[in-house]
């Protein structure tokens, strides 16, 4: 079926193609009557007319597409929630959020800008110098490093604060020797390293020994070995801060198999507040992230960059606004 054009709308509505253009682009300086505008809009809707994105981009000097470049992050519920929230927030402002999962082995990004014509590119990781330079040459704005330590101001979500809150929560319950369940997955390093750094700094600030770090995978054997290392050493830990809820649930299952009582023998706290965390026995204490607020903060930065709204205030929200302890039974 051929694509409906503005010429088809003009013929069906009994007006000129120029009039159709004026109406569909919201231009009201040409004295068009309300009846003419109504007829054109109703005809366009009935025919299913969709304006050309490329043509509109050429006329306005930029498109309404926000291209988000996502590096090789693992599929995780928290990231998917963030992406959905960002898409909704930008959609309310009239922008379409498009996600490109780019592991650095596909077509060079410089070729992509020519086809997508984004209003702005948002890099969840850090773009290479070549990609950054290609955007500069194309005069496309870039918001780089959203989920790097330097990008905390864009979302208000600090990975270091997550690790700090975990340690502070455990220390407040009298724990001095604390383990940290890191994840043995290079794709999680942008999140795991700063969380561990925040946990380590919190221990130092509180006068506690550095956390006993064990890298583990999502497997029964790995969790069993981690629990054994924490509980059978010269100075056993009494609590564990886990990188996320999945790692914490793996530790919790291993404790049950090894007859280690949680929280009496080993307290445990995760991150993400996954639905399954409240269903565990005992229910998992965790950290909840307000991903809607974090996404709204990033959307404000994006819209400010394209001039769609005034710049946001320089002092963004802190951990108290984005992060919250969900106290359950494992601590």
C-alpha positions in Angstrom: 0.0 0.0 0.0 1.5 3.4 -1.1 2.4 5.9 1.6 -0.1 8.7 2.1 1.4 12.0 1.2 0.5 15.6 1.9 -0.6 15.9 -1.7 -3.2 13.1 -1.0 -4.4 15.0 2.1 -4.7 18.3 0.0 -6.7 16.6 -2.8 -9.1 14.9 -0.4 -9.6 18.1 1.7 -10.0 20.3 -1.3 -7.1 22.7 -0.4 -3.6 23.4 -1.7 -0.6 21.4 -0.6 0.8 24.6 0.9 -2.3 24.9 3.1 -1.8 21.4 4.3 1.8 22.2 5.2 0.8 25.3 7.1 -1.8 23.5 9.1 0.2 20.4 9.9 3.2 22.5 11.0 1.1 24.7 13.3 1.7 27.9 11.4 -1.1 30.4 12.0 0.3 33.5 10.4 -1.5 33.0 7.1 -5.1 33.7 8.0 -6.5 30.2 7.6 -10.0 29.7 9.0 -10.8 27.4 11.8 -13.0 25.3 9.5 -10.1 24.8 7.0 -7.8 23.7 9.8 -10.4 21.3 11.1 -11.0 19.8 7.7 -7.3 19.3 7.0 -6.6 17.7 10.4 -9.6 15.4 10.2 -8.6 14.4 6.6 -5.0 13.7 7.6 -6.2 11.5 10.5 -8.7 9.6 8.4 -6.2 8.9 5.7 -3.5 7.9 8.2 -1.1 10.5 7.1 2.3 10.5 8.9 4.7 13.4 8.3 8.2 12.5 7.0 10.6 12.6 10.0 13.5 13.4 7.7 11.7 16.2 6.0 10.6 17.7 9.3 14.2 17.4 10.6 15.4 19.3 7.6 12.8 22.1 8.0 13.3 22.5 11.7 17.1 22.0 11.7 16.9 18.9 14.1 14.7 15.9 14.6 12.6 14.9 17.7 14.7 11.8 18.3 16.8 11.2 21.3 19.3 8.5 20.6 20.5 6.6 23.7 23.6 4.6 23.1 23.7 1.7 25.6 27.0 -0.3 26.0 27.2 -4.0 26.7 25.3 -3.9 30.0 23.6 -7.1 31.1 19.8 -7.3 30.8 18.6 -6.2 34.2 15.2 -5.2 35.5 16.5 -1.9 37.0 17.9 -0.8 33.7 14.8 -1.7 31.8 12.7 0.3 34.3 15.0 3.3 33.9 14.8 3.1 30.1 11.0 2.9 30.2 10.7 5.8 32.6 13.1 7.9 30.4 11.1 7.1 27.3 7.9 8.2 29.1 9.4 11.4 30.4 10.8 12.5 27.0 7.6 11.4 25.2 5.6 13.8 27.3 7.8 16.6 25.9 7.2 15.4 22.3 10.5 13.5 21.9 11.0 9.9 20.8 13.5 7.9 22.7 15.4 5.4 20.7 17.8 2.9 22.3 20.9 1.5 20.5 22.6 -1.4 22.2 26.2 -1.0 21.0 29.0 -3.3 22.1 31.6 -1.6 19.9 31.7 -4.3 17.2 28.9 -3.2 14.9 28.7 -0.5 12.3 30.7 2.6 13.3 28.4 5.1 15.0 29.6 7.9 12.7 27.5 6.2 10.0 24.5 6.0 12.2 24.2 9.8 12.8 23.5 10.3 9.1 20.5 8.0 9.1 18.9 8.7 12.4 19.5 12.5 12.5 19.0 12.7 16.3 18.4 15.9 18.2 20.8 14.7 20.8 22.8 11.6 21.6 22.8 10.3 25.2 25.6 7.8 26.0 24.9 5.6 29.0 28.6 4.7 29.0 31.4 6.7 27.5 31.7 7.1 23.7 35.1 6.7 22.1 37.1 9.9 21.1 36.3 9.0 17.4 32.6 8.8 18.0 32.6 12.0 20.1 34.5 13.8 17.3 32.1 12.6 14.6 29.2 14.0 16.7 31.0 17.3 17.0 31.6 17.5 13.3 27.9 16.7 12.7 26.9 19.4 15.2 24.9 16.9 17.2 24.8 17.6 21.0 26.2 14.8 23.2 25.4 13.9 26.8 28.1 11.5 27.7 28.8 9.1 30.6 25.4 8.9 32.2 26.2 5.8 34.3 29.8 6.7 35.0 30.9 8.4 38.3 31.3 11.7 36.5 27.6 11.4 35.3 26.0 11.3 38.7 24.7 14.9 38.4 22.7 13.9 35.3 20.4 11.4 37.2 21.1 12.1 40.9 21.8 8.4 41.3 25.2 7.7 42.9 26.5 4.2 42.8 29.0 5.0 45.6 26.1 6.1 47.8 24.5 2.7 47.3 27.5 0.9 48.8 27.8 3.5 51.5 24.1 3.1 52.6 24.5 -0.7 52.8 27.5 -0.4 55.1 25.9 2.3 57.3 22.7 0.1 57.6 24.7 -2.9 58.7 27.0 -1.0 61.0 24.0 0.6 62.7 23.0 -2.9 63.7 26.3 -3.6 65.4 28.2 -5.4 62.6 31.9 -4.7 62.4 33.3 -7.4 60.1 31.4 -7.1 56.8 31.7 -9.0 53.6 31.0 -7.6 50.1 29.5 -9.9 47.4 30.9 -8.5 44.1 29.8 -9.8 40.8 32.3 -11.6 38.5 31.0 -10.1 35.3 33.0 -7.4 33.4 29.8 -6.0 32.1 28.7 -5.0 35.6 32.0 -3.2 36.5 30.6 0.3 35.8 28.2 -0.3 38.6 30.0 -2.8 40.9 33.3 -0.9 41.2 31.8 2.4 42.5 29.4 0.5 44.8 32.3 -1.3 46.3 34.3 1.9 46.5 31.4 3.5 48.4 31.2 0.5 50.8 35.0 0.6 51.4 35.0 4.3 52.1 32.1 3.9 54.5 33.9 1.3 56.5 37.0 3.6 56.7 34.8 6.5 57.8 33.1 4.4 60.5 36.4 3.0 61.8 35.6 -0.5 60.5 37.9 -3.0 58.8 37.7 -2.9 55.0 35.0 -5.2 53.7 36.0 -8.7 52.8 35.4 -8.9 49.1 34.5 -12.1 47.3 33.7 -12.1 43.6 30.9 -14.5 42.7 28.7 -15.6 39.9 25.0 -16.4 39.7 25.6 -20.1 40.5 25.1 -22.4 43.4 28.8 -23.5 43.6 30.0 -19.9 43.4 27.6 -18.8 46.2 28.6 -21.8 48.4 32.3 -21.0 48.0 31.6 -17.3 48.8 29.7 -18.1 52.0 32.4 -20.5 53.1 35.1 -17.9 52.6 33.2 -15.4 54.7 32.2 -17.6 57.5 35.1 -20.0 57.9 38.1 -17.6 57.9 40.1 -16.5 60.9 37.8 -13.5 61.4 34.3 -14.5 60.1 32.1 -11.8 58.8 28.7 -11.3 60.5 27.0 -9.5 57.6 27.3 -9.2 53.8 26.4 -6.3 51.5 25.7 -7.8 48.1 26.1 -6.0 44.7 22.4 -6.6 43.9 19.4 -8.6 44.9 20.2 -11.6 42.7 23.6 -12.0 44.3 22.0 -11.6 47.7 19.4 -14.2 47.0 22.1 -16.6 45.8 23.9 -16.1 49.1 20.7 -16.5 51.0 20.0 -19.9 49.3 23.5 -21.1 50.0 23.2 -20.1 53.7 20.1 -22.3 54.0 21.9 -25.3 52.4 24.9 -24.8 54.8 22.6 -24.4 57.8 23.6 -20.8 58.4 20.8 -18.8 60.0 20.0 -15.4 58.4 20.1 -12.9 60.0 21.3 -14.5 63.3 24.5 -15.9 61.9 24.9 -13.7 58.9 22.9 -10.6 58.0 22.4 -9.7 54.4 21.4 -6.7 52.3 20.9 -6.4 48.5 20.1 -3.6 46.0 17.2 -3.2 43.5 14.2 -4.2 45.5 13.2 -6.9 43.0 9.7 -8.3 43.5 11.1 -11.7 44.4 13.1 -10.1 47.2 10.0 -9.6 49.3 9.0 -13.3 48.6 12.2 -14.8 49.9 12.3 -16.6 53.2 13.4 -14.6 55.1 12.4 -11.6 53.1 15.5 -9.7 51.8 16.5 -6.2 53.1 17.5 -4.2 50.2 17.9 -0.7 48.7 15.2 0.7 46.5 16.1 3.2 43.8 13.6 5.8 42.6 14.3 5.2 38.9 11.4 7.4 37.8 13.0 10.4 39.5 16.4 9.5 38.1 15.0 9.2 34.6 13.2 12.5 35.0 16.4 14.2 36.0 18.2 12.9 32.9 15.2 14.0 30.7 15.5 17.5 32.1 19.2 17.6 31.1 18.3 16.3 27.7 15.6 18.9 27.1 17.8 21.7 28.4 20.5 20.6 25.9 18.1 20.9 23.0 16.6 24.2 24.3 13.2 22.6 25.0 13.1 24.0 28.6 15.1 26.3 30.8 18.2 24.7 32.4 17.6 22.8 35.6 18.9 24.1 38.9 22.6 23.3 39.4 21.9 21.5 42.7 20.3 18.2 41.8 18.7 15.6 44.2 21.0 13.5 46.4 20.9 10.0 47.7 18.2 10.8 50.2 15.8 11.6 47.3 16.7 8.6 45.1 17.7 5.8 47.4 15.9 4.3 50.3 16.5 1.3 52.7 13.7 -1.3 52.5 14.0 -3.0 55.9 12.9 -6.6 55.9 14.0 -9.8 57.7 17.6 -10.4 56.6 19.1 -7.6 58.8 
